[in-house]
Amino acid sequence: MTTQQELPDEVLSTMATEWRRKALAGDLHARGIAHELERELRRRAGAPFTSYDTLDLRPLEARTARRRRWWPFGRAR
């Protein structure tokens, strides 16, 4: 039998999609198999790079402006 590591990416992706579809249809054992196939795909592709600068939707001025401290340090109570 062929192992997951020996399958090409296209075949592995197709199999993962089919097993995920079966899992969503209610097959109890399909979820685990789909997860293993998807895990192998992620291992091959590596962790996706996330650019956190593109996630911040505030204007540039608001991102670069320093926030004022809520407590004035150095002042006694």
C-alpha positions in Angstrom: 0.0 0.0 0.0 1.2 3.5 -0.8 1.9 5.8 2.2 0.8 9.4 2.4 4.4 10.6 1.9 4.7 8.8 -1.5 1.5 10.4 -3.0 1.8 13.5 -5.2 0.4 16.8 -3.8 -2.6 16.8 -6.3 -3.7 13.3 -5.4 -3.3 14.0 -1.7 -5.3 17.2 -2.0 -8.1 15.3 -3.9 -8.2 12.5 -1.3 -8.3 15.0 1.5 -11.2 16.8 -0.1 -13.1 13.6 -0.7 -12.6 12.4 2.9 -13.6 15.8 4.3 -16.8 15.7 2.2 -17.6 12.2 3.6 -17.0 13.5 7.1 -19.3 16.4 6.6 -21.9 13.9 5.3 -21.8 12.1 8.6 -19.2 9.3 8.2 -17.7 9.0 11.7 -14.3 7.6 10.6 -13.8 9.9 7.7 -12.9 12.9 9.9 -9.7 11.3 11.2 -8.6 10.2 7.8 -9.3 13.7 6.3 -7.3 15.2 9.2 -4.3 13.0 8.6 -4.3 13.8 4.8 -4.7 17.6 5.5 -1.9 17.4 8.1 0.4 15.9 5.5 -0.4 18.7 3.0 0.4 21.3 5.7 3.6 19.6 6.5 4.7 19.7 2.9 3.7 23.3 2.3 5.0 24.6 5.6 3.4 27.1 7.9 1.7 29.9 6.0 3.3 33.3 6.4 1.1 35.8 7.9 1.8 39.5 7.4 0.4 41.1 10.5 0.8 44.6 8.9 -1.9 43.8 6.4 -4.3 42.6 9.2 -4.4 46.0 10.9 -7.0 48.0 9.1 -6.5 51.2 11.0 -5.1 54.2 9.2 -1.3 54.6 9.1 -1.4 57.6 11.4 -3.3 55.7 14.1 -0.9 52.7 13.9 2.2 54.9 14.3 0.9 57.3 16.9 2.1 56.6 20.4 -0.7 55.9 22.9 -0.9 58.1 25.9 -0.4 56.3 29.2 -3.6 55.9 31.2 -1.6 56.5 34.5 0.8 59.4 34.9 3.9 57.8 36.3 5.8 59.8 38.8 2.8 61.5 40.3 2.0 60.4 43.9 -1.5 59.6 44.9 
